[in-house]
Amino acid sequence: MKKFISVSVLRSSTLGDGTNNGLSSKADTIYIEHPRGWISEKHAPEALRVDLIKRNMFGTTLLSIKPSNLEGHSMAGGNFAWSNDARFTEMSNQPIAIHDRVESKEEYKHYSS
């Protein structure tokens, strides 16, 4: 059985939503799987579950968080995840960018021009 910890969403109160209506624009709390988590699957809503993504780039490990139910390419929308739970700080000692922004081809062309 999967176990989770709760994580707070950190967002700017002045910059507005940069996620294009991503999960972190709506949720204040999200749930990340952890082997010693205290929250059961039953109490961690599927729509609020996220995955920790580790990428190695240029000899450095980069962390990001992506909604578990989000398929395809996503990007950071300006919000971060953080918890003062010691289990979170085992994964990272700083807030982690949430990659929950998705753009259609039309939106990409519009925002890139």
C-alpha positions, 0 to 999 in steps of 0.5 A: 500500500502506498503512503504519502506525505502532505506538501504545501503549495507556495505561490506568489500573491502578486504575480498571478497564475503562471501555470495555465490553470495547473494543479498548483493554481487550485490546490493548497496541499498536494500529496507526494509518495514516501515510504514512511508517509503517514497518509494512506491512499484512501486519504490522498485524493488521486487528483492531488497526488504528485511524483518527484522527478529526478533529472541529471543535467551537467553533473547535477541532479535537478528535482521537480514535482509533476502531477501523477495524472499529467501525461506528456511534457509539462513545465514550471509555472512559477509555483513550488512545493515545500514541507517542514516535515523531515521526510520532505527534507530527506528529498530536498532541503529547498522548495521544489518547482512544480511542473504543472503548466501545459500548453497547446501548440496554439498557446505555445505559438502565441506565448513564444511570439 
